[in-house]
């Protein structure tokens, strides 16, 4: 039963973990710019938000869904998250445009850089309303099924362990690939790629603001 349920969790979780969202692109940015293991730090920040959320879901299913799926709460999170993502993107674009990135100048960082991938993982997770919507819909079904099959305590452990490794694998792998790709990309193209990542993050921020305010 545990193996079957774990495979079920993996299949459902893939729809959220592998989706191209703001967390993925900020992870690619940090991996490319700061090193191959920053993805694991981003994933840890993601975990700091996700684990308490899963525990809360187990012990407050009806309260969670009614609160976090309320229109006012989702709009508030969308506005705050959208503004932060746009602000973050502006800071990073400024950092890219005012620094030369090369193997000989890798240590030079702009004062505008936000250098803490753990904090970024926390913020980009907590301020993403689509993350909450996923856990309030598909994730809520996983929680309900795990309670039905295994009870509360064992259910939390089985569900979380079946799900969370995918975040570390995906964010860690994509961060590593972004970093390795830097070594084979010419300098002018590398700068363009960083600008592209920052632009995509700004796009997500604008989209969050648009969906929250319309």
BELQUILIN-V835353 format. One record per residue. N is the residue number from 1. RES is the residue in three letters. SS is DSSP state (@ for helix, = for strand, . for the rest). PHI is phi as a letter, one per 20 degrees, with the letter a starting at -180 (* if undefined). Layout:
N_RES_SS_PHI, N_RES_SS_PHI
This chain:
1_UNK_._*, 2_UNK_@_f, 3_UNK_@_f, 4_UNK_@_f, 5_UNK_@_f, 6_UNK_@_f, 7_UNK_@_f, 8_UNK_@_f, 9_UNK_@_f, 10_UNK_@_f, 11_UNK_@_f, 12_UNK_@_f, 13_UNK_@_f, 14_UNK_@_g, 15_UNK_@_f, 16_UNK_@_e, 17_UNK_@_f, 18_UNK_._e, 19_UNK_._f, 20_UNK_._f, 21_UNK_._d, 22_UNK_@_f, 23_UNK_@_f, 24_UNK_@_f, 25_UNK_@_f, 26_UNK_@_f, 27_UNK_@_f, 28_UNK_@_f, 29_UNK_@_f, 30_UNK_@_f, 31_UNK_@_f, 32_UNK_@_f, 33_UNK_@_e, 34_UNK_@_d, 35_UNK_._p, 36_UNK_._f, 37_UNK_._e, 38_UNK_@_f, 39_UNK_@_f, 40_UNK_@_f, 41_UNK_@_f, 42_UNK_@_f, 43_UNK_@_f, 44_UNK_@_f, 45_UNK_@_f, 46_UNK_@_f, 47_UNK_@_f, 48_UNK_@_f, 49_UNK_@_e, 50_UNK_@_f, 51_UNK_@_f, 52_UNK_@_f, 53_UNK_@_f, 54_UNK_@_f, 55_UNK_@_f, 56_UNK_@_f, 57_UNK_@_f, 58_UNK_@_f, 59_UNK_@_d, 60_UNK_._b, 61_UNK_@_g, 62_UNK_@_f, 63_UNK_@_f, 64_UNK_@_f, 65_UNK_@_f, 66_UNK_@_f, 67_UNK_@_e, 68_UNK_@_f, 69_UNK_._e, 70_UNK_._f, 71_UNK_@_f, 72_UNK_@_f, 73_UNK_@_f, 74_UNK_@_f, 75_UNK_@_f, 76_UNK_@_f, 77_UNK_@_f, 78_UNK_@_f, 79_UNK_@_f, 80_UNK_@_f, 81_UNK_@_f, 82_UNK_@_f, 83_UNK_@_f, 84_UNK_@_f, 85_UNK_@_f, 86_UNK_@_f, 87_UNK_@_f, 88_UNK_@_g, 89_UNK_@_f, 90_UNK_@_f, 91_UNK_@_f, 92_UNK_@_f, 93_UNK_@_f, 94_UNK_@_f, 95_UNK_@_f, 96_UNK_@_f, 97_UNK_@_f, 98_UNK_@_d, 99_UNK_._c, 100_UNK_._d, 101_UNK_._d, 102_UNK_._b, 103_UNK_@_f, 104_UNK_@_e, 105_UNK_@_c, 106_UNK_._f, 107_UNK_._e, 108_UNK_._f, 109_UNK_._c, 110_UNK_._f, 111_UNK_._f, 112_UNK_._e, 113_UNK_._f, 114_UNK_._e, 115_UNK_._e, 116_UNK_._d, 117_UNK_@_f, 118_UNK_@_f, 119_UNK_@_f, 120_UNK_@_f, 121_UNK_@_f, 122_UNK_@_f, 123_UNK_@_f, 124_UNK_@_f, 125_UNK_@_e, 126_UNK_@_f, 127_UNK_._e, 128_UNK_._d, 129_UNK_@_f, 130_UNK_@_f, 131_UNK_@_f, 132_UNK_@_f, 133_UNK_@_f, 134_UNK_@_f, 135_UNK_@_f, 136_UNK_@_e, 137_UNK_._c, 138_UNK_@_f, 139_UNK_@_f, 140_UNK_@_f, 141_UNK_@_f, 142_UNK_@_f, 143_UNK_@_f, 144_UNK_@_f, 145_UNK_@_f, 146_UNK_@_f, 147_UNK_@_f, 148_UNK_@_f, 149_UNK_@_e, 150_UNK_@_c, 151_UNK_._n, 152_UNK_@_f, 153_UNK_@_f, 154_UNK_@_f, 155_UNK_@_f, 156_UNK_@_f, 157_UNK_@_f, 158_UNK_@_f, 159_UNK_@_f, 160_UNK_@_f, 161_UNK_@_f, 162_UNK_@_f, 163_UNK_@_e, 164_UNK_@_f, 165_UNK_@_f, 166_UNK_@_f, 167_UNK_@_f, 168_UNK_@_f, 169_UNK_@_f, 170_UNK_@_f, 171_UNK_@_f, 172_UNK_@_f, 173_UNK_@_f, 174_UNK_@_f, 175_UNK_@_f, 176_UNK_@_f, 177_UNK_@_f, 178_UNK_@_f, 179_UNK_@_f, 180_UNK_@_f, 181_UNK_@_f, 182_UNK_@_f, 183_UNK_._f, 184_UNK_._d, 185_UNK_._d, 186_UNK_._f, 187_UNK_@_g, 188_UNK_@_f, 189_UNK_@_f, 190_UNK_@_f, 191_UNK_@_f, 192_UNK_@_f, 193_UNK_@_f, 194_UNK_@_f, 195_UNK_@_f, 196_UNK_@_f, 197_UNK_@_g, 198_UNK_@_f, 199_UNK_@_f, 200_UNK_@_f, 201_UNK_@_f, 202_UNK_@_f, 203_UNK_@_f, 204_UNK_@_f, 205_UNK_@_f, 206_UNK_@_f, 207_UNK_@_f, 208_UNK_@_f, 209_UNK_@_f, 210_UNK_@_f, 211_UNK_@_f, 212_UNK_@_f, 213_UNK_@_e, 214_UNK_._f
